[in-house]
């Protein structure tokens, strides 16, 4: 519910950051405009977003195929885990910075489409598991950013180390 706020804060701290939002048509409601923002929800097919994740510096996503794909490429990623746990979705991924929600009921393994019995936030009526501590997410984003700066990220090296052979 606060992705715009977190991304704008991160971009304010780092003038070299460019943000790309992805998702289906439903996700358009969470897009925002800005000089360093490209909104692709409802425009890019999933496979295009997945390919883009291979070349991104960082992917921040809920538990989606995009996060799993980023993990397969070794792209630094933060999956915001609600229903799944790190153990069953990302524990062996290279460059994984995923966070488990603080909700007492997580991981619930119920699936995102069966939330009628979930505890909800009084104000938003959204399941309590979707509320991650913004500062915690920003800290993880900073970890990834600082790791990139420390090793003077080399795009060519990143691409070579992530070459995939499809059979």
N, C-alpha and C positions, 0 to 999 in steps of 0.2 A: 503493500500500500504506500510505500514511501520511496520507491526507486528513484524518482526524479530528484527528491531532496538529497539522497545519498550521492547520486551521480553528479549533481551540480556542485555539491560541497567538494567532492574529489577533484572535479575539473577546476574549481577555484584554487585549490592547493597546487595544482599542476597544470600550468598553461599549455603544456605540450600534449595534453590528453584530448582525444577525439572519441566520442561515444557513438556507438551504433546500437539502436534498439531493434530487437527482432521479435517475431511472434506471428500469430495468425490475426485475422480480422478482429477477434475479441480483444486482443492486446492493444489495439489502437487507442483505447480509452486511457491508457497509461503513458502515451507518448507525449512529448513536449518539444517545443521548438527552441533552437539555440544556434549560435554561430558554429559550435563544434559538436553538433548532434546530427546524425543521419537516422531518420525513422524508416524502418523497412517492414514493419508489421503489416501483414496483408499484401505486401508487395513482393518480397522475396519468398520463393518456395523454401521449404525446410532444408532441402539439400544444398541450396545456395548458402543459407545461413550456416549450415554445418561446415561447408567448405571454408567460409569466411573465418569460422572459429579456429581453423588450423593456422591461420596467419595473424590472428589477433594476439595482442600482448597479454590479454586477460579476458576471461569470460566469467560473468557473475550471473547465475541463473537459479531458478528453483530446480527441483528434481525433474529434469527433462532430458530428452534425447540430445539436446544441444550440449548439456553438461557431460553426458556420457561420451559423446563424440569428441569434445574438447579433451577429455581424459585420455581417449585413445590416441589423440595426436600429441599428447604431452603438453598441451597449452596450459599455462597456469590458470586454474579455475577455482571458483568458490561456488559450490552448489549449496543452496540453502535447504537443508534437509529437514523434512517434516515427517513424512510417512516412512521413508527409508532411513537407514543408518549408514554411517561411513563404512561399517563392517561389510554390509551387503551391497554397497553400490560404488564405492570409490576407494577403498582402502589400499589397493595396489596401484592406483594411478600415480604417475609421475606428476609432480607439481600440483598436488591436490591441497587446497586450503579450505575445504568444505567446513561448514558450520552446522551443528545440530541445533534445532530450536530448543529453547528453554522450557517449552510447554511440557507439563508433567506427563502428558499422554503420548509423547513422541519418543521413539518411532512407533507409530500405530499400525502400519501396514494395512490400513483399510482401503487406501486408494483415494485419489482426489475427488472422485465423483460420488462418494458416499459419506457426505459430511453432515447429514441431518441429525446425527446423535452426538456431534462434536460440541465441546464447550465453545462458546462464542464470546467475542469481545462485546461488551455492552454498547459501546458507541457505534461500532461499524457493522456489527452482526457477522463479522468474518470469523472463521475458526481461529482460536487463540494461537495455534501453531504457526501462523503466517507472520507473526510479529517478532522479528529478530531485533536485537539491540543494534541500533544504527551505528553506534560507536564501535561495536565489535566488528561489524561488517567493514566499516571504514578502516579499522586497524588491519584487517586481513588484506584489504586492497593496498594499503600502504606497504605491508610486508612484500607483496608481489612487486609493487612499483620499485621499492628500494632494492630488491634482489636484482631486478632488471638493470637499475642504475649501477649497482656494484659490479656487475659483470659486463657492463657496457654492451648490452644486448646486441648481438650480431644476427641480423635477419637471415643471412646466407647460412650461417651455422645452425640456426633454428630450423630452417627448412631441411637442411641435410640430415639433422638428427631426427626429423619427423617423417622422413620419406617412408611411404607406405607401399608395399607390394601387394596388389590385389590378385588373387588367383581364382 
